[in-house]
Amino acid sequence: MGYYRLYFLDAFHGRIDRFIQFELESGETAIDFAQEWQGSLTLELCNGARVVKHWDPVALSHSPPA
């Protein structure tokens, strides 16, 4: 088991906007869990001081008005 923190980072300044913490059995499981949060903010999944994975914001597709 490992303790993980998923940081949601402000896109303009790179500062921590908020975080959630959780306990899961492995890094792979933590990555799968964290990936569900991917959206318009940068994410960093950490285990202690170690960055497990970094996600850039997902580009939102823009559809022209009909």
DAPE-V605576 format. One record per helix or strand of 2 or more residues. SS is the DSSP state (h for helix, s for strand). FROM is the first residue (numbers start at 0). TO is the last residue. Records with the same first field share a line. If there is no record, write none. Layout:
SS->FROM-TO / FROM-TO
This chain:
s->1-8 / 15-23 / 41-46 / 49-54
h->26-34
